[in-house]
Amino acid sequence: MQVLPKTLDELYAGEHIESLFPGGFINFGYYDGIDISSIDWEARIRSQENLYNQIISQIDLRADDSVLEVGIGYGGGPAWVARNNPLSKIVGIDIFEKHIKAAQRNFQHELETYPYLSYQQAVAENIPFADNTFNKIYTIEAFQHFVDQKKFIGEAFRTLKPGGKLGISSFFLNKPQSLAQAAELLPKIALVPRETEHQKDDKHESLITVGQLVEELEAADFYDICVKNIGSHVWLGYDKWVAKTLVPWNHGWLKAYEQGLLDYYIITVIKK
Ligand SMILES: C[S@@+](CC[C@H](N)C(=O)[O-])C[C@H]1O[C@@H](n2cnc3c(N)ncnc32)[C@H](O)[C@@H]1O
């Protein structure tokens, strides 16, 4: 029987992490244009790059933008963005020092080639940059882990320049009551921040539905809120890839989607 991860560290340090998420990325992928009946290693990496492509086109990334990515996994995302876009600055931050070290090791060539790329250990809830620093901030499949998501929204608002864009890409539960059912299919640490996993389901304070997130973004004075559902291009393709790995609990994602418990979204907003 498979041992399920209980902590964030265990979730991302499992021996099969590289087979589920190759290429320095850790995301489910976006499979439009990919033949999901025969996904190979290269196509799986491309699916993760495609997800990045979705969000950077939604936030309208431009040459010379100053950019922050929050929650970078093993660093493949910022390296790929830097490789494909001449920016003024792109900083990738992550809560784990070991993720930053791995990113610096794996993408040393990109760090040398693109001087505007850097990685730094920091948390979403305390972004170590001055007010009005970035034109664009994005986060891919990390928001669900932020222990204080409202604080992250405030930090993103503070560090964005006026008119700057924030993009959040991740899965969200369809209603708060879905958490208990989803947690029967998936490790709870993969679904909600670690502090809430021990709370009673009806007492959680995290923003686990898109509706809750939109309310908080409005309260923080962001405007032009755009919510795009992309689940039809995510879950089935990822499940086909899971079938090629030795991590069976990951089939729970497609089951949770098919049972109407959760779905995948890209949300973008602008700072006033
Ligand atoms: C699923 S991975 C996504 C990685 C990357 N964005 C990608 O799509 O390939 C989530 C990442 O968020 C990081 N993370 C979790 N909580 C965080 C926090 N509070 N602040 C910064 N990073 C965090 C984790 O360590 C992990 O590397």
The ligand as a Gaussian input file, in Angstrom:
#p B3LYP/6-31G(d) Opt

LIG

0 1
 C        3.223000      22.555000      -7.423000
 S        4.713000      23.475000      -7.187000
 C        4.620000      24.570000      -8.594000
 C        5.983000      24.880000      -9.174000
 C        6.000000      25.724000     -10.441000
 N        5.208000      26.928000     -10.325000
 C        5.556000      24.945000     -11.652000
 O        4.403000      25.124000     -12.084000
 O        6.331000      24.161000     -12.173000
 C        4.338000      24.540000      -5.800000
 C        5.566000      25.254000      -5.243000
 O        5.127000      26.264000      -4.320000
 C        6.063000      26.313000      -3.253000
 N        5.425000      26.959000      -2.096000
 C        4.503000      26.439000      -1.259000
 N        4.135000      27.322000      -0.324000
 C        4.830000      28.464000      -0.573000
 C        4.877000      29.751000       0.037000
 N        4.119000      30.049000       1.093000
 N        5.709000      30.667000      -0.484000
 C        6.475000      30.388000      -1.557000
 N        6.481000      29.173000      -2.180000
 C        5.660000      28.227000      -1.699000
 C        6.431000      24.853000      -3.039000
 O        7.635000      24.702000      -2.323000
 C        6.522000      24.363000      -4.480000
 O        7.832000      24.518000      -4.979000

